Amino acid sequence: MIADTILDQAVKDLFDGIRFQEGPEGLYDPLRYMIAIGGKRIRPRLCLTTYSIYKQALTEEILQPAAGLEVFHTFTLIHDDIMDHSPLRRGNPTVWKKWSEDTAILSGDVMSIDAYKRIAQAPASILPEVLQLFSKTASEVCDGQQLDMDFEKRNIVRMSEYMQMIGLKTGVLIACAARMGALIGGASRESQQHLYDYGYLLGLAFQVADDYLDAYGDEKVFGKPIGGDILNGKKSWLTVRAVELGAKGLEEALADNTAAPEEKIALVKALYNSVGVAEEARKTIGELSAQAIGKAREAALPEGGLEALEHFAHALVGRVK
């Protein structure tokens, strides 16, 4: 095992020192900007965590693929912000707001390509497997984004459909990070699959937590305006569950674009509260986290491995109380 303090410092050093092509500046400055404004670095940290369970030292063969996961995730954020018309990302102007939509599209494209360059630095002996895993994941993330947009046009979305969507949009990349670290670290295929399942379930818990915090979080902590999903009419976990629980007038409230933003957010949250959806969300986050840990227990983990994964899960979704 590699100590948490070493992994944390490795992630910090990795992104403090990350470099992109110098020019054209109009293309690459947005990449530098997005990396500079930071983030939780969940995916590279999990990749290094599962790798560290099987290895004793970090090399470029794991560090660059781990960085590639974050670069790819950041690319998806650049494009998501355009589609969601989001003005802020982590408390800063989004790329399309700071530059333009055209710049954001092209810079996002080149960021995706950069991610592949980094993933391709995995050990040559397993590179086909790594690339197959990553390419499948990248395609699934796009599937999830399309479903998310499709749901905005529908009045009713079933919870099974919603969970499938967040599994694709969020879960599979976190699952990929867990499996990639284990794959490069030399874990058995069976353990790789269990760790993939751990990451997938943890990704679901993380997305439900993100949906919850979008309505009930602190904007200064959350890093973007509270109520964005409500104002954009998105089908969040809260919305889908509230409809299931019989919240009256919710669809009309979400569709009403005549009310002031603050009034619309307050009304929708009141409808959420009328059916106890906040408590339901917290319960679901706990259940999904417990299921994720259960999958980790099924893997053949060296001493200290399970504790490391339990700690990671708590750090990821423990922000929801």
N, C-alpha and C positions, 0 to 999 in steps of 0.2 A: 504493500500500500504506500501511496505517496500522501504526505500530510496535506490537510486542507489548506493550511497557510501557504504551502508551496504552490498548490493549484490556483488559489486566489491570486497570488502574485504573478503566476505564469499568464493567467488571463489578462491581468492588468498590463503586464509588459507586452503581451502579444498585440493588444489593441492600441497601446500608447505608441508602439513602434510600427504599426501597419503602414504600408506605403502603396500608393497607386501611381499610375503613370502621370507625369507632370502636366502634359498638355494633350489636347486642347483644354485650357483651364475651364471653359464653359461646360465641358463634359465631365471633368473629373473633380472639380471643386465641390459639387453636390455630394460626391462619395465621401470626400474628406469631411465635409460638414456633418453628414449623417453619422459617421463613426465618432466624430468629436463630441457630439451631443450625448453620446453614451447609450446606456440601456442596461438591462439586467444581465445580459450575456448568458442567459439560461442554457442555450444549446451548446455553445463551446464548453461551458463549465460542466455540463452533464457528460459530454463526450470525454473530457479529460478525467472525470470521476470514474466512469466505467472502465476506461483504459487503465487508470491507476490501481484498480482492484487487482489487475493481473500483471502489472509491470512496476518497476521500481524507479524509472527515470523517464523524463519527457524529452522527446527529440522532435525534429522538424517533421518527421513522418506522421506524427499525431498532431502537432501544433498547427500546421498549415491546414489540414483537413478540418480541424476544429474551428479555425478562423473562417474557413469557407462556409461552414454552416451559418455563422453569424452574418457573413457578407450576403449570403442568399436570403436570409431572413430580412435583412435590412432592405434589400431590393424589393421584397414583397411589400414592405411598409411604404416605400416610396410610391409604388403603384396603388396600393390600397388607399392611401391618403387622397390621391386624385379621385378615385371612384367614390370615396365617402365624402368628398368635399371638406375634409378635415383641415382647419387652419393651423392647428398646433400638433406637435409631436414632441412628447417629453418636455412640454413647456416652451418649445421653440417653434418658430414658423416652419411649416412643412415645406418640402422642396418646391412643390408647385406654386406655393404662395410666395416664397422667397425669390424664385427664378421665374419659371413659367411651366405650364403643363407640358409643352413640347420638350423642354429641358428635362423635366422629371421623367418622362417616358424614356428618352434616350439614355439618360444617366442610369435609370433603373435597369435598362437592357444591358449596359456594359458592366454593371455591378453583378448581374447574373452570370455573365461570362467570366468575370474575375473569380467568382465563387468556384466555378468548375476548374479553373487553373489551380486553385489551392487544394481542392479535393484530389486532384490528379497527382499530388505529391505524396499520397499514401504509398506504402511499400509496394513495389512492383509485383511481388508474388501474389498479392490479394487485390491489386488495383481493379481488375474486372468486377470483382464482387462489390467493392466499394462504390464504383461508378454505377453499377446496376442498382444498388440500394439507393444512392442519391438521386439518380435520374427518375426512378419510379416515384420517389418521394416528391421531387419537384413537380412532376406531372400531377400527382394527387393534390398537392397544395393548390394548383390552378383549378382542379375540379371543385375543390371546396369553396374557392372564391366565387366561382360561377354559381354554385348552389346558393351561396349567401346572397348574391345579387338577385337570383331568381326568387328567393323567398320574399324579397322586398315587394314583389308584385302580387303576392298571394295574401288572401285574408287569413287563411288558416294554414299553419304548419304543425304537423304532428311532432311530438317530442322525439320519436324514433328518427324522423327525418333530420331534425335539428342536431341530434347527437351524431348522426352520420356526417353532417356537414362540418361540425367543429372537429370531428375526428380527422377529416381530410385537411381542413384549413389550418388547424393548430396541432392536433395530436400526432400526425405522422412525422412531422419534422422533429419534434421532441423525441419521438420513438426512434427515428433515424439516428439522432445524436447518441442515444443510449446504445444502440446496436453498433454504430460505427466505432465507438470507443472500444467496445468489447471485441469487435472483429479485428481491429488493428492490434489490440492487446493480446490476441491469441486465445480467446475464450472458445469453448465448444459451440457448435451450431445450436445445440439445445439451449445452452445458457444465453446465447445471443438472442434467441427468440423470446425467452422469458424476460430478458432485459428490454427488448423491443416492446413487449406487452406492458411492462412497468412504465416505460416512457409514454406509451400511448395513453394509458389510463391517467397518468399524471398530467398529460397534456389536456385531457378532458377536464380534469379538476381545475387546472390553471385557467382554461377558457371560461368555465362557469364562474370562477372567481373574478375574472376580468369583466364579465358581464355584470356581475354583482357590484363591483367597484365603480363601474361606469355610472351607475345610478346612486350608489350609497357611499362612494369613496370620498376622500379629500382631494380636491383638485391639485393642491400643492404636492401631494404624495403621488397621486395617480399620473400626473404629468400631462394631462390633457383635460379639456373642459368636461365637467360632470354633466351627464344627460345627453351626450352626443348621440347615443343609440336611439334615444327617445325622439330627439329632434329630427333625426334622419329616417325615422320610421322603420328601423331595423328590427328584425325578428331576433331578439336576444333570448337567452334561456329564461330570463324573468318574464318576458312577454308570452312565450310559448306556455310556460307553466301557469301563469296567471289565467290564461284563457282556459286551460285544462281545469283549473280550480273554480271557474265560473265567474271571473271578474266581469261585471256588467259595464258596458260602455267603453271598454278598453280600446277596441278597434277604432271607434269613432274618435276617441281622444288622440290616438296616435296619428290618425289621418287629418286631423284639424290643423291646418297651417295658418289659421287666422289669429290664433292666440299668441300672446307674447311668449318668447321662449321660456322665461321663468315660470309663467303660469302653466304652460303645457307640461313642463317637467314636474311641477308640483302636483298637478292633477293626475298624471300617470303614476307617479309614486304613491299617491293616496290610494289609487286603485290597486296597485301592487300590495300595499299594506292591508287593504281590506280583506285580502284572501291569504295573508301571511306568507307571501312569496319570498321575502327576504330570509325568513327562517328556513324555508324549504331549500333555498339555494345553499345556505351554510351547511345544512344537513347533507345535501348531495355532494358538496365539495369534500366533506369528511369521509363519506362512503367511498367515493372514487379514489381518494388518497389511500384509504385502507386496502382497497382492491389492488392498487398499484404495489403497495408493500407486499401483499400476498404473492404477487407474481415474482417479485424480487427474491422472496424466500424459496421459490421453486428452482432458482438458478443455482449452479454449483459455484458458490462464491468462496474465495479464500477468507481467512480470518479478517474481520473488520469490514468486509465488503457490505454486508447487510446494514451495519450501523451507518456507513457512509451514505447509502441510498436512503435510509430513513431520515437522516439529517438533511439531505438534499430536498426530499419531499416536504419536510416541515418548513424549510426555509422558503420554498416556492409558494406554498399555499397557506402557510401559517399567518399571512398578513390579513386574512379574513377571520374576524372574531365573532 
